[in-house]
């Protein structure tokens, strides 16, 4: 049984109850749409000055980059590092998207990746229907019982994140509505820029982002991973700054769900991913650094694995049975000093795993792994997290790996096997 199945099966029997209707959120969301539609009657597009028409796509792109480059790749997945000027600009542009503060949206997005498609714990699970995944979740006050298990230390340490979170409402209103109006006043079209540069662009940015949660989990190709509903779609990629590349696909080799920590959503320079192009441009001038990339070996294995699975399906065979354990490249099985200083050792599925060198590459952060390390077996975990029953004086991380804290992919399971250093021997120890 794959880790994916292990994680998904319990959720199918759970009855999902809607929370309290979020009246204020619903009124604002609907009002923005009404005003946006009324704009075409109040001030028809044919009456807009050329300066306004030229500014609209720039404001849209700025807000999209704020979400895709800032909220998503920088703060949600820590795919690169950036200095203060870039982080301030991304925080401002991200607020233009009217999608919550950096902290709120990033924690919610990390929860989505942790429990993708889980109807209980995924904030916008497409398994609850397309409308819910697209925008239905907006109308209900959130209740996230597993949110306490999501790492947030990096967000709490960032002064820009803290400032934007504290003053998010005035920052968002200024960046999204007042700023476009002031720009329009420079060429005598304050009303047009308020209606179109403010309201209409905001609504368009909303839906361009929301289609990643809905249509990008419904329509597209999945040759790299079929473990979740995430798919890749070129049209959606063009509407979302590259984020519509939501699964590895042949034409748009995307990395968003298979390898979320990669700064790219398209591996080749010519694939549609403006967010990647912007990062490469900034990197060239030293404004961002530490661009993270998925290992070529993992990408290559994902391609081969999906091809094997497709061939098995074509022959009427069970892909899980045919592909289970194939091409695992397990690490050397040796005796090892469990208390070796500086080592981060885990016990998963009866094996000792040396995660020391992997901690910096773990999409969920190094602190999450350390919580389950053998040397920290007596450490108190945050609320909402738990360890398995002890094996002797060791404690397992099996529960956390198999859906307790994350739905790990087949590629992750292969990497885990490579990090094994010994079978666990629960015999007497001196």
Secondary structure, DSSP 8 states (H G I E B T S, - for coil): --HHHHHHHGGGG-------B-HHHHHHHHHHHHHHHHHHHHS-GGGS-HHHHHHHHHHHHHHHHIIIIIIIIIIIT--SEE-HHHHHHHHHHHHTT-S--HHHHHHHHHHHHHTTT-TTT-TT-GGG-HHHHHTGGGGB----TTGGGS--HHHHH-HHHHHHHHTHHHHHHIIIIIHHHHHHHHTT-HHHIIIIIIIIHHHHHHHHHHHHHTGGGTSSB-SS--SSS--B-HHHHHHTTTTTB-SB-SSSB--TTTSTT-S-SSSSTTSS-HHHHHHHHHHHTTSEE------HHHHHHHHHHHHHHHHHHHTT--HHHHHTTTT----------TT-TT--EEEETTEEEE-TTTGGG-TT-HHHHHTT-GGGTTS---TT-----EETTEE--HHHHBTTS-B--HHHHHHHHHTEEEE---S---
